[in-house]
Amino acid sequence: MSGSIYVPARTVTCTPGRAARELGLRRREFDLAVRLGRIRTVPDEGGGGGRRVERAEIDRLRAQDGFPGTLRERVHVVGTAEGAALMEIPAGRFTRLARLGLLVPVRFYLNRYRAVVWLYLAEDLRQFTAGAENAHLLKGRTPESLRGQLAAGVDLRARNWRGRQLGFLTRQSEDPWAHAGVVAAFLPPVDVADVVRDPYERAHLNRFRPAPPDHGAPGSPSAQCAEQLMTAQDPDEIGWLRSNLAHTVEQARAHSPAPRPAPRHTAPTPRPTPPAAPRDHDSRPEARRPTRGLRAWLRRRNPRPAGV
């Protein structure tokens, strides 16, 4: 009709909790699927920084062959014992491969002894086992170079988990400052302050800094462990993250400067004019000289002596 205004239809979305239920996933499985890119999310238009799932995305996943089993299998995680059984290797060899960084964990939890238990994607382990280039690592003697690293105490599980987390979070950061905040989340605060000297930029950066994984109440041993695992430890890892942070902050600064208080424009206060000193009338020359009438009166009162 002439004169009508076209209003685009609003995309139908739902909360992560509802999407998880409709997809037959537990919430941890759903969160992992999102981080792995198995489920696409969009920013919450209502604000707050949350994410939502479009109805079309849910319909796409539900239409896949083997749903929901295939989707759950792609986010299935296993520990050391189950992973070793899946790969048909001893648990000790599995741990050595993980310490060497050849098997990368995706999650962890603390057991009742407060020890870190790493979890791995079953899909990753199957792919590693199927690779012909990895056959010599699954059977026989471990290569000498790798044995030397193990003897030196190498353990790349936490570092590789951080690297994977960094990739997960970076994919979800659509704003340059959010990208910089993700990088900052893996650095000690002292290094962030050293790289980002401007306090207003640091404050803006912290708005986008993701929290460590949810592992208990704030301040609990589990939460402290999660925060420690989230923070880079090795000098070369810290150096790489510092360089990355400097680069991402520079890009964010060019995209949109960090907000800062508006300068106050106040009129200068006029300097008060000192009051004029009162004039001493007796100090005037004309005040010091007696008038003509006064001189005549003084002569009458004090006549000069004769002969003077």
WOWO-V21496 format. One record per helix or strand of 2 or more residues. SS is the DSSP state (A for helix, B for strand). FROM is the first residue (numbers start at 0). LEN is the number of residues. If there is no record, write none. Layout:
# WOWO-V21496
((SS FROM LEN) (SS FROM LEN))
This chain:
# WOWO-V21496
((B 12 2) (A 15 7) (A 26 9) (B 41 2) (B 50 4) (A 54 8) (A 68 6) (B 76 2) (A 79 8) (A 90 9) (B 106 4) (B 115 6) (A 121 9) (A 131 7) (A 143 8) (A 156 16) (A 175 9) (A 188 7) (A 198 9) (A 220 10) (A 234 21) (A 280 3) (A 284 4) (A 291 10))
